[in-house]
Each structure stands twice: as structure tokens, then as C-alpha cells.
Amino acid sequence: QAQLVESVGGLVESGGSLRLSCVVSGFSLDYYVIGWFRRAPGKEREGVSCIGDRDGRTYYADSVKGRFTISRDNAKNTAYLEMNSLKPEDTAEYYCAAGSITIVRDVRNGCDYGMTYWGKGALVTVSS
């Protein structure tokens, strides 16, 4: 059974850092792109960042560019989202997702479509 499990989020002060991990089981991350998404209270889901499989391509939403870094370790079947210089507006439920590279061929424009597997989310709260 395919599962994506995000690490526990947390409460962070404004300007602080937090790293989320996404551990995948039930399938190999080979040939899958990884995406991180978030949903803030009262808002629609937003694509935060994506990373291709072996092509090194990444995507970042303008709101997180220069502050967040996405990475993956296929050997560990795990993806990461390093979040620095956090702001109160980053407060949201964060989700990781995976989609086949046959559907999401180039993540440089995002990966909002084609995600097949989703985690249950991790709450990140940034205090001002």
C-alpha cells in the first residue's frame, strides 16, 4: 500500500527554520516527481515546490523562493523541504505528494497536476 508520511510539523518563531521530511513506502520514488503543497486556514491549496526525478529540475512558488529548498534521497525513499526565514504567512498544513514522470514531465512550471499519492499533512505554525 502506497503511503507518504510527513514528519511532524511544529510551532516556529518568525525568522526560524524547520525541515519537513516525507517518507515513502509501498513504492519506489524512482520515476516519480515530488511536490510539496500547503493549505493555509481559509485559503485554497498552493503548490510550494516540486523536484524532478534525476533531471535536477525544481520549482518554487514566488512566495518561498530563496527561503525554501526541496531535496530528495531516492535511496532512502524520502523527500525533504527545508524552510528558512519563516514568516507568519507560511502558517499552513503542508502536504507532500508524488506523481509519475510520465505525467509530470517538467516540474519547472509546477506540479499541481498529476500527483497520484498524497500524505496526510503536517501543521506548521509560525508565530509573529
C-alpha positions as CSV (number, residue, x, y, z in Angstrom):
1,Q,0.0,0.0,0.0
2,A,1.4,3.3,-1.1
3,Q,2.0,5.7,1.8
4,L,3.6,9.1,2.2
5,V,4.1,10.2,5.7
6,E,5.2,13.7,6.6
7,S,7.3,14.4,9.7
8,V,5.6,16.3,12.5
9,G,5.4,20.0,11.9
10,G,5.6,22.4,14.7
11,L,5.5,25.9,16.1
12,V,8.3,28.1,15.0
13,E,9.1,31.7,15.7
14,S,9.1,34.2,12.8
15,G,12.6,34.0,11.2
16,G,13.1,30.5,12.3
17,S,13.7,27.3,10.4
18,L,12.1,23.9,10.1
19,R,12.8,20.9,7.9
20,L,9.9,18.6,6.8
21,S,10.6,15.1,5.6
22,C,8.3,12.8,3.6
23,V,8.9,9.1,4.0
24,V,7.5,7.0,1.2
25,S,6.6,3.3,1.5
26,G,4.8,0.9,-0.8
27,F,6.5,2.1,-4.0
28,S,9.9,3.4,-5.1
29,L,10.4,7.1,-5.6
30,D,12.3,6.3,-8.8
31,Y,10.5,7.7,-11.8
32,Y,8.3,9.9,-9.6
33,V,8.4,13.7,-9.1
34,I,7.8,15.0,-5.6
35,G,5.8,18.0,-4.7
36,W,5.1,20.0,-1.5
37,F,1.9,21.8,-1.2
38,R,0.2,23.8,1.6
39,R,-3.2,25.0,2.6
40,A,-3.5,27.9,4.9
41,P,-6.6,28.4,7.0
42,G,-9.4,29.7,4.8
43,K,-7.3,29.5,1.6
44,E,-7.0,27.2,-1.3
45,R,-4.2,24.7,-1.7
46,E,-1.0,26.2,-3.0
47,G,1.9,24.5,-4.8
48,V,5.0,25.3,-2.8
49,S,7.8,23.4,-4.5
50,C,8.5,20.4,-6.8
51,I,11.5,18.4,-7.7
52,G,12.1,16.1,-10.7
53,D,13.5,12.6,-10.5
54,R,17.0,12.6,-11.9
55,D,16.9,15.8,-14.1
56,G,17.7,18.2,-11.2
57,R,14.8,20.4,-12.1
58,T,13.0,22.2,-9.4
59,Y,10.1,24.7,-9.0
60,Y,9.4,27.1,-6.2
61,A,6.4,29.4,-5.7
62,D,7.4,33.0,-5.7
63,S,6.3,33.3,-2.1
64,V,9.0,30.9,-0.9
65,K,11.9,31.4,-3.4
66,G,15.2,31.9,-1.7
67,R,13.8,30.7,1.6
68,F,12.7,27.1,1.0
69,T,14.8,24.2,-0.5
70,I,13.4,20.9,-1.8
71,S,15.5,17.8,-2.0
72,R,15.2,14.1,-2.3
73,D,17.1,10.9,-1.5
74,N,15.8,8.1,-3.6
75,A,18.0,5.6,-1.7
76,K,16.1,6.4,1.4
77,N,12.8,6.9,-0.4
78,T,12.5,10.2,1.3
79,A,11.9,13.8,0.3
80,Y,12.6,17.0,2.2
81,L,11.5,20.6,2.4
82,E,14.0,22.9,4.2
83,M,12.2,26.1,5.3
84,N,14.2,29.1,6.4
85,S,13.3,32.6,7.3
86,L,9.8,31.5,8.1
87,K,7.1,34.1,8.2
88,P,3.7,34.1,9.8
89,E,2.1,33.8,6.4
90,D,3.8,30.4,5.9
91,T,1.5,29.0,8.6
92,A,-0.3,26.1,6.9
93,E,-0.9,22.4,6.6
94,Y,1.9,21.1,4.5
95,Y,1.5,18.0,2.3
96,C,3.9,16.0,0.2
97,A,2.8,14.2,-2.9
98,A,4.2,12.0,-5.7
99,G,3.4,11.8,-9.3
100,S,4.8,9.8,-12.2
101,I,7.3,11.4,-14.5
102,T,5.2,10.1,-17.4
103,I,2.6,12.6,-16.4
104,V,4.6,15.4,-14.9
105,R,7.4,15.7,-17.5
106,D,8.8,19.0,-16.4
107,V,8.4,20.4,-12.9
108,R,9.8,23.9,-13.7
109,N,6.3,25.2,-14.1
110,G,5.0,23.4,-11.1
111,C,3.4,20.1,-10.4
112,D,-0.1,20.9,-9.3
113,Y,-1.4,18.3,-11.7
114,G,-0.6,14.6,-11.9
115,M,0.0,13.9,-8.3
116,T,-1.1,10.4,-7.5
117,Y,-0.1,9.8,-3.9
118,W,-0.6,12.2,-1.1
119,G,0.5,12.4,2.6
120,K,-1.9,13.4,5.3
121,G,-0.2,16.7,6.1
122,A,1.9,18.4,8.8
123,L,0.9,21.5,10.5
124,V,3.4,24.3,10.6
125,T,2.6,27.4,12.6
126,V,4.8,30.4,12.5
127,S,4.4,32.9,15.4
128,S,5.0,36.6,14.9
